[in-house]
Amino acid sequence: MGTHRCSPSQRPLILLVEDNFGDVRLVFEATKIGSVECDIDVVNSGEKALDFLLRRGEFTSARAPAFVLLDLNLPGMDGREVLQEVKRNPTLRQIPIVVLTSSDALDDILQSYQNQANCYVKKPSEFDAFVTTIADIQRFWLDVALIPHH
């Protein structure tokens, strides 16, 4: 068993940046099925993601996430812009960001890695594959990888 570097009394937090309610539900279902205990906070726009991470506005008491699951296609400020802003910010750049999106366009993949995404995952279209993918991502980032937060 790896370490997620959270205090023993606090479960690790994942920030899910997703505007599709169906995909949000699937992530929660995958979390129930998976073996990793964690909390998930959800925001549905790029602006809210940055507010959450910077603890601004309604998010002044937000916990720092262990990692971020970031959709690219968001209303307003999209995930590409969020990724750039987070990785430019010295206080946020160490937060792992997993791009989780429906796009498999080479330009999106290249741009995400050029902007220092830690991982790029295409959302599977089948329920079982989606659940397995989310469970694998959570297991890797919370049980295997050593992360600097908490």
DABEL-V777479 format. One line per field, one symbol per residue. ss: DSSP state (h for helix, s for strand, l for the rest). psi: psi as a letter, one per 30 degrees, with the letter a starting at -180 (. if undefined). burial: b if it has 9 or more other C-alpha atoms within 8 Angstrom, else e. A space follows every 10 residues. Layout:
ss->???
psi->???
burial->???
//
This chain:
ss->llllllllll lsssssslll hhhhhhhhhh hhhllllsss sssllhhhhh hhhhllhhhl llllllssss llllllllhh hhhhhhhhll lllllsssss sllllhhhhh hhhhllllss ssllllhhhh hhhhhhhhhh hhhhllllll
psi->kakgglkffk klkkjjjkfj eeeeeeeeee eeelfkkllk kklgleeeee eeeghlbfgf gklklelkjj kejllbjlfe eeeeeeffjf ffffkkkjkj lfkgkeeeee eeefghkflk kkkkfkeeee eeeeeeeeee fffekklfl.
burial->eebbbbeeee bbbbbbbbbe eeebebbbbb beeeebebeb ebbbbbbbbb bbbebbeebe eeeebbbbbb bbebeebbbb bbbbebbeee ebbebbbbbb beeeeeebbe bbbebebbeb ebbbeeeebb bbbbbeebbb bbbbbbbebe
//
